[in-house]
């Protein structure tokens, strides 16, 4: 069963220090008085020893909690609570007090080689920022919380890369390279699901390294360039066709010129050449009649 954090019973440690030092001072005083009570030295000696032991036990219950730190208390193996109040605190002297940091921590995953959704081998790595939110789970539900977070984060990065393409010219498809913000949000969500049983949350997760595997990097670069050219040409042709259609509609509506199908075909051809050509078109001025 998962552990749940709860507040431990504790108090200010300054009073405990005062009591502990007072007990030690009283013990010294009692030991000093033994020479004046030679008839019953054992009783005075036991009294002084008792005061000394009591002072040590009281002082042993003191501990310090720094900013963004917590102490997890266990009493003979049983979890008794967590102290998060900053400063000098005192709790049951017989409890063990494990220190846990609540500060934000970060690490960079190893560069993982994995196939994306299209089967292309890629290298991917991420930076994960995390912190402990439940000290009981972090202390008792996992063996080592730092190692647990690192392993689960790498597994989440691998799973993310396997479900998305490296790149896509279709804006409706989320790609690792194209939609970095959406990918980061999904990565943070997936890592959170995996590490939440350890009492940890992800503050931020970002792709830090993304590249094709060396054996296909050159070929994929050429493929990217070809794909970019095709996508650009497709966009140019779509725009050119829309402009030609608009030009014909404007001419017909305003009655500027009446074109038969053959002349319309010639005009469409000329406009497409002008709009889709890589070089600037050279105009030819017709000084004669239209026919």
Secondary structure, 3 states (H helix, E strand, C coil): CCCCCCECCCEEHHHHHHHHHHHHHHHHHHHHHHHHCHHHHHHHHHHHHHHHHHHHHHHHCEEEECCCEEEEEEECCEEEEEECCCEEEECCCCCEEEEEECCCEEEECCCEEEECCCCCEEEEEEEEEEEECCHHHHHHCCCCHHHHHHHHHHHHHHHHHHCCECCCCCCCCCECCCCHHHHHHHHHHHHHHHHHHHCEEEEEEEEEEEEECCCCHHHHHHHHHHHHHHHHHHHHHHHHHHHHHHHHHHHHHHCCCCCCHHHHHHHHHHHHHHHHCCCCCCCCCCCCCCC
